[in-house]
Amino acid sequence: MNTQFSLADLQKSIVLLSNSIRKQDFLTYFKQFSLISATENAIVIGAVSSFHKDNLTKKFAREIEKAIQDINPNIKNVEIAVDESIDLRKEDEIVDCRAILKSTEKKTKKAQSQGVEIVKGINSRLISEKYQLSNFIVGSGTQLAHAACEAVARKPGSSYNPLYIYGNVGLGKTHLLQATANSIAKNFKDKKVVYTTADKFIRDFVSGIQKRTADKLRSKYQEVDVLVIDDVQFFAGKKATQDELYNIFNILHESGKQIILSGDRPPRELTELVSRLQSRFESGIIVDVNAPDYETRLAILQEKAQAREFLLPQDVAEFIATHVTENIRELEGVLNQMIAEYDLRGTPPTLENVSMRLSKLAIKPLEQAQTFSTSPVGGFTPTRPKTFTGGFISYEDLIQAVSNHFGIEIRALLSEDRRKENMIPRQVAMYLLKKKLNYTYERIGNIFSGRNHTAVMYSCRKLEQIMKKDQQVAYELNVIRDKLGI
């Protein structure tokens, strides 16, 4: 039996990867592949350039190896090399990643439009697992809406029925609806949960009328335990569908079934809805979602940057949160642009660069860097405020600054030498990497001669104890912070 890995196997592996890797990352790093060589347990994949090869190896080696082993478990060794002749190869000698992504997206879109059959004859749109009530960042503008969703998720049909959420685009309504549906489906496995949009509901009933199956569709909806409808403002002017929804609403509500709705306005302002439907929408609890305040915008940015493993300097995050105020989608858009520019062109996330980016988006930036006061460390407070210039600080910059300040060689700083003249500077460097650059203990340990995370954590805590007793050490640390602007 021939178990050698083939180009067709490589294509199947890339299909798996196109489903598991973020679209933006896939488009950036996955272009074309060739199969340079293959044995029964090892393969060499050809990438189009050293840029792609280096980034694929650094960022996605584990994912690529897993996808290949899912197709052929015999492959134990996967190597990525630059194939300088890949542009000269015939179409049937390469794997075109972008063509695969396009095909995958087409199939996914079709699956999403068809949804999954919950009750025979009724399909629910696919609900994204990424939407959870636990990962929704709650601010003053969404606190009541989130609390209401949690209450409904705990006891569907018992209170707050119907639940109506309204607000402008990009403020989290869909997240809350899908997260609530996810929670109910997970905790009440016997309940039939249907999530749809007003547009999909209208199309289904128009199709039912044309096929003379509207009565059957109506009776099937009566079997649903939880009905979630997004963007009900699009029922405006659709009187026949409104009548159908009114009848379904009454049957479900009288049976104690949960109904969750969202719109861009409160029911009373949906003037093109028939008054009796408006009245039904108002019969439960109505909550709004408002634009996130500064603290919430900052928290959202930091959480999303961390999820992408992107180091977002505090001053840059504060700058974006100050100026991008309309909705969450704009925040995500700016962050995605910054990540793409850093990955593709090495453009660091500085105040100057993000200011230019906001200008292109017609968002007015500050004309000069803002000034913030630093917090005291170890009881020592700097005598003047710190001006953040927006420079991108790498761990190499920080190590070099500590080395220069204490007058010791970098080699000694990173070594396991336990002499006191080396230990304090080393602890200072570890502490700043953790507290100011947000490095993980494991990552810091790798920088310092492969120490484990427990040793790094101990060093950071030890330095905190030292600074409480020794004002000079706290002073030295703040001088370094001052030089680096962190």
C-alpha positions in Angstrom: 0.0 0.0 0.0 1.4 3.4 -1.0 1.2 5.8 1.9 3.5 8.5 0.4 2.1 12.0 0.8 0.8 13.6 -2.5 0.0 17.1 -3.8 -3.7 16.2 -3.4 -3.1 15.4 0.2 -1.4 18.8 0.6 -4.5 20.4 -0.9 -6.8 18.7 1.5 -4.5 19.9 4.4 -4.8 23.5 3.2 -8.6 23.1 3.0 -8.5 22.2 6.7 -6.3 25.2 7.5 -8.5 27.6 5.6 -11.3 26.6 8.0 -9.3 27.0 11.2 -7.0 30.1 10.6 -8.3 33.6 10.7 -9.1 34.9 7.2 -6.8 37.9 7.5 -3.8 35.7 8.6 -4.6 33.1 5.9 -4.6 35.8 3.1 -1.4 37.3 4.4 0.8 34.2 4.9 -0.8 31.4 2.7 -0.3 32.1 -1.0 0.9 29.1 -3.0 2.6 25.8 -2.0 4.5 23.1 -3.9 5.5 19.7 -2.7 9.3 19.7 -3.1 9.8 16.1 -1.8 8.0 13.4 0.1 8.8 10.1 1.7 6.6 7.8 3.7 7.1 9.9 6.9 8.6 13.3 5.9 7.7 16.0 3.5 9.2 19.3 2.3 6.7 22.0 1.3 7.7 24.9 -1.0 6.7 28.5 -0.1 6.8 31.4 -2.5 9.4 33.6 -0.6 11.5 33.7 2.5 9.0 36.1 4.0 6.2 33.5 3.7 8.5 30.6 4.8 9.8 32.4 7.9 6.3 33.5 9.0 4.7 30.2 8.3 7.4 28.4 10.3 7.2 30.9 13.2 3.5 31.4 13.4 1.8 28.3 12.0 4.2 25.4 12.1 2.1 23.5 14.7 -1.2 24.1 12.8 0.3 23.1 9.4 1.8 19.9 10.9 -1.5 18.9 12.5 -3.5 19.5 9.3 -1.0 17.3 7.4 -1.1 14.6 10.0 -4.9 14.7 10.0 -4.7 13.7 6.3 -1.8 11.3 6.6 -0.9 10.3 10.2 2.4 8.7 9.0 4.0 12.1 8.3 6.2 12.8 11.3 8.4 15.6 9.9 7.2 18.7 8.0 9.7 21.2 6.6 9.0 24.5 4.8 11.5 25.7 2.3 11.6 28.5 -0.3 10.7 27.2 -3.8 12.2 29.8 -6.1 10.7 28.0 -9.2 7.1 28.0 -7.9 6.0 30.8 -10.3 7.2 28.6 -13.2 5.4 25.5 -12.1 2.2 24.4 -13.9 -1.2 24.9 -12.3 -1.5 21.2 -11.4 1.9 21.3 -9.7 0.9 23.8 -7.0 -1.7 24.4 -4.3 -3.4 27.8 -4.7 -4.3 28.8 -1.2 -6.5 31.7 -2.1 -8.5 29.7 -4.6 -9.1 27.2 -1.8 -10.2 30.0 0.6 -12.6 31.3 -2.0 -14.1 27.9 -2.5 -14.3 27.2 1.2 -16.0 30.6 1.8 -18.5 29.9 -0.9 -19.4 26.6 0.8 -19.5 28.2 4.2 -21.8 31.0 3.0 -24.1 28.4 1.5 -24.2 26.4 4.7 -24.8 29.6 6.7 -27.7 30.6 4.5 -29.2 27.1 4.7 -28.4 26.9 8.4 -29.1 23.8 10.5 -32.4 22.1 10.7 -33.7 22.4 14.3 -37.3 21.4 13.7 -38.2 19.5 10.5 -38.8 22.2 7.9 -37.2 25.0 10.0 -33.6 25.9 9.7 -31.7 28.0 12.2 -28.8 30.2 11.0 -25.5 28.9 12.3 -24.6 30.5 15.6 -20.9 31.3 16.1 -19.2 29.7 19.1 -17.1 32.8 19.5 -20.1 34.7 20.8 -20.4 33.9 24.6 -21.9 35.9 27.4 -18.7 35.4 29.3 -16.5 37.1 26.7 -18.8 40.1 26.1 -17.1 43.1 27.6 -19.7 44.9 29.7 -19.7 48.7 30.0 -22.1 51.2 31.4 -23.9 51.3 28.0 -24.5 47.5 27.9 -24.8 46.5 31.6 -28.6 46.2 31.7 -28.8 44.4 28.3 -26.1 41.9 29.3 -27.8 41.2 32.7 -31.1 40.6 31.0 -29.5 38.2 28.6 -27.9 36.3 31.5 -31.3 36.1 33.3 -33.0 34.8 30.2 -30.2 32.2 29.6 -30.6 30.9 33.1 -34.4 30.6 32.9 -35.7 30.8 29.4 -39.4 31.5 29.2 -39.7 32.3 32.9 -39.1 36.0 32.9 -38.3 38.9 30.5 -40.4 37.4 27.7 -40.1 38.8 25.1 -36.6 40.3 25.5 -36.2 43.2 23.1 -32.7 44.7 22.6 -32.2 47.9 20.5 -29.3 50.1 19.5 -27.2 51.3 16.6 -25.1 49.2 14.4 -21.9 47.7 15.8 -22.7 48.0 19.5 -23.0 44.3 20.3 -26.6 43.3 19.7 -25.8 40.3 17.5 -23.2 39.2 20.0 -25.7 39.3 22.9 -28.4 37.5 20.9 -26.1 34.7 19.6 -24.4 34.4 23.0 -27.8 33.9 24.8 -28.8 31.4 22.2 -25.5 29.5 22.7 -25.9 29.5 26.5 -29.5 28.1 26.3 -28.6 25.5 23.7 -25.7 24.4 25.9 -27.5 24.3 29.2 -30.9 23.1 28.0 -30.1 20.5 25.4 -33.7 19.4 25.1 -34.8 22.9 24.0 -35.1 23.7 20.3 -33.4 27.0 19.7 -33.8 28.8 16.4 -31.8 32.0 15.6 -32.8 33.8 12.4 -32.9 37.3 10.9 -36.0 39.3 9.9 -34.8 39.1 6.3 -34.4 35.3 6.4 -37.8 34.9 8.1 -39.5 37.0 5.4 -37.8 35.0 2.6 -38.9 31.7 4.2 -42.5 32.8 4.4 -42.6 34.3 0.9 -41.2 31.0 -0.4 -43.9 29.2 1.7 -46.7 31.2 0.2 -45.4 30.6 -3.3 -45.1 26.9 -2.7 -48.4 26.7 -0.7 -46.6 25.5 2.4 -47.0 28.5 4.6 -49.5 26.7 6.9 -47.0 23.9 7.5 -44.2 26.4 8.2 -46.4 28.2 10.7 -47.2 25.0 12.5 -43.5 23.9 12.6 -42.6 27.2 14.3 -45.0 26.2 17.1 -42.6 23.4 18.0 -39.7 25.9 18.7 -38.8 26.5 22.4 -36.6 29.6 21.9 -37.1 32.0 18.9 -34.4 34.6 18.3 -34.9 37.2 15.6 -32.3 39.8 14.7 -33.0 43.2 13.0 -36.8 43.2 13.3 -36.9 46.7 11.7 -36.7 44.9 8.4 -40.3 43.7 8.9 -41.4 47.3 8.1 -43.8 47.4 5.2 -44.2 43.6 5.0 -47.7 43.3 6.3 -48.4 39.7 5.4 -45.2 38.5 7.1 -46.0 40.7 10.1 -49.4 38.9 10.4 -47.6 35.6 10.3 -45.1 36.7 13.0 -47.9 38.0 15.1 -49.7 34.7 15.1 -46.5 32.7 15.8 -45.6 35.2 18.6 -48.9 34.7 20.3 -48.7 30.9 20.2 -45.2 30.7 21.5 -45.7 33.3 24.2 -48.9 31.7 25.5 -47.0 28.4 25.6 -44.2 29.8 27.8 -41.7 29.7 25.0 -38.9 32.3 25.0 -38.7 35.1 22.4 -35.7 37.3 21.9 -35.7 40.2 19.4 -33.3 43.0 18.3 -33.9 46.2 16.4 -32.2 49.5 15.7 -35.0 51.4 17.5 -37.4 50.8 20.3 -40.7 49.1 19.2 -42.7 52.3 19.4 -40.5 54.0 16.8 -40.9 51.2 14.3 -43.9 53.1 12.8 -44.2 50.8 9.8 -45.0 47.8 12.0 -48.7 47.2 12.7 -49.6 48.5 16.1 -50.6 45.1 17.5 -47.1 43.7 16.7 -45.5 46.8 18.3 -47.6 46.1 21.4 -46.4 42.5 21.6 -42.8 43.6 21.3 -43.3 46.0 24.2 -45.0 43.4 26.4 -41.8 42.1 28.0 -38.6 43.9 28.8 -36.9 46.5 26.5 -33.2 47.2 27.0 -30.9 49.4 24.9 -27.2 49.1 24.1 -25.2 52.4 23.8 -21.8 53.3 22.4 -19.1 52.1 24.8 -17.5 54.6 27.1 -13.7 55.2 27.2 -12.9 52.5 29.8 -15.0 49.9 27.9 -13.4 50.8 24.5 -9.9 50.5 26.1 -10.8 47.1 27.6 -12.2 45.9 24.3 -9.0 46.9 22.5 -6.7 45.3 25.0 -8.7 42.0 25.1 -8.8 41.7 21.3 -5.1 42.6 21.0 -4.3 39.9 23.6 -6.4 37.4 21.8 -4.4 38.0 18.6 -1.1 37.9 20.6 -0.4 41.4 19.5 1.6 43.7 21.7 -0.4 47.0 21.9 1.4 49.7 23.8 -0.7 51.3 26.5 -0.4 54.8 25.1 -1.5 53.7 21.6 -4.4 51.8 23.1 -5.4 54.9 25.0 -5.1 57.1 21.9 -7.3 54.8 19.9 -9.9 54.5 22.7 -10.0 58.3 22.9 -10.7 58.9 19.3 -12.6 55.9 18.0 -15.9 56.4 19.8 -18.7 55.3 17.5 -18.8 51.6 17.8 -16.9 48.3 18.4 -16.5 47.5 14.7 -14.5 50.6 14.1 -12.2 49.7 17.0 -11.7 46.3 15.6 -11.1 47.7 12.2 -8.3 50.0 13.4 -6.7 47.2 15.4 -6.8 44.9 12.4 -5.1 47.5 10.2 -2.3 47.9 12.8 -1.7 44.2 13.0 -1.7 43.8 9.2 0.8 46.7 8.8 3.1 45.3 11.5 3.0 41.7 10.0 3.3 42.8 6.4 5.6 45.8 6.6 7.0 45.7 10.1 5.3 49.1 10.8 5.3 49.4 14.6 2.2 50.5 16.5 3.3 54.0 17.5 1.2 57.1 18.2 2.5 58.6 14.9 1.5 55.6 12.8 -1.9 55.2 14.4 -2.5 58.9 14.1 -1.9 58.6 10.3 -4.2 55.6 10.2 -7.0 57.5 11.9 -6.6 60.4 9.6 -7.1 58.1 6.6 -10.3 56.9 8.2 -11.5 60.6 8.7 -11.1 60.3 12.5 -9.4 63.4 13.9 -6.3 62.5 15.9 -4.5 64.5 18.6 -2.0 67.0 17.2 0.6 66.0 19.8 1.3 63.2 22.1 -0.6 63.2 25.3 1.0 63.6 28.7 0.2 61.2 31.5 1.6 61.0 35.0 3.4 57.7 35.9 2.3 55.7 38.9 4.7 55.3 41.8 6.7 52.1 42.0 8.0 50.8 45.3 7.0 54.1 47.1 9.1 56.3 44.8 7.1 58.9 42.7 8.9 60.6 39.8 9.0 64.4 40.3 7.7 65.2 36.8 5.0 63.8 34.5 6.0 61.3 31.9 5.4 62.2 28.2 4.7 59.2 26.0 6.2 59.6 22.6 4.6 56.5 21.1 7.9 54.6 20.3 7.6 50.9 19.9 9.7 49.2 22.7 10.9 45.7 21.9 12.4 43.4 24.6 15.8 43.9 23.0 15.4 47.7 23.6 14.5 47.0 27.2 17.4 44.6 27.8 19.8 47.1 26.3 18.5 49.9 28.4 18.9 47.9 31.6 22.4 46.8 30.6 23.4 50.4 29.9 22.0 51.7 33.1 23.6 49.2 35.4 26.8 48.9 33.4 26.8 45.1 32.9 27.1 43.1 29.7 23.9 41.7 28.2 25.5 38.2 28.3 25.8 38.5 32.0 22.3 39.9 32.4 20.7 37.0 30.5 22.9 34.3 32.1 22.3 32.2 35.2 25.1 33.9 37.1 23.7 34.5 40.7 26.1 37.2 41.8 24.3 40.1 43.4 25.6 42.7 40.9 23.8 40.7 38.1 20.7 39.5 40.0 19.1 42.9 40.7 19.5 44.2 37.1 18.1 40.8 35.9 15.1 41.0 38.2 14.5 44.6 37.1 14.5 43.5 33.4 12.1 40.6 34.1 9.8 42.9 36.1 9.6 45.5 33.4 9.0 42.9 30.7 6.1 41.5 32.7 4.6 44.7 34.0 5.2 47.1 31.2 5.4 45.0 28.0 2.9 42.4 29.2 5.1 39.4 28.4 4.1 36.1 29.8 6.3 34.4 32.4 7.1 31.6 30.0 8.2 34.0 27.3 10.4 36.0 29.7 12.0 32.7 30.8 12.9 31.8 27.2 14.7 35.1 26.9 16.7 34.5 30.1 18.5 31.2 29.4 15.3 29.1 29.3 14.2 29.6 32.9 10.8 28.2 33.8 7.9 30.4 34.5 8.0 29.7 38.2 11.5 31.1 38.5 10.6 34.3 36.6 7.5 34.8 38.7 9.6 34.4 41.9 12.1 37.0 40.6 9.4 39.5 39.9 7.8 39.1 43.3 11.2 39.2 44.9 12.0 42.5 43.3 8.7 43.9 44.6 9.7 43.0 48.1 13.1 44.5 47.6 11.7 47.8 46.4 9.5 48.2 49.4 12.6 48.1 51.6 15.1 49.7 49.3 14.0 53.1 47.8 17.2 53.2 45.7 16.2 50.1 43.7 12.8 51.6 43.1 14.5 54.8 41.9 16.7 52.9 39.5 13.8 51.1 38.0 11.9 54.3 37.5 14.9 56.0 35.8 14.9 53.1 33.3 11.2 53.5 32.7 11.7 57.2 32.2 14.4 56.6 29.6 12.2 54.1 27.7 9.0 56.0 28.0 7.0 53.1 29.5 
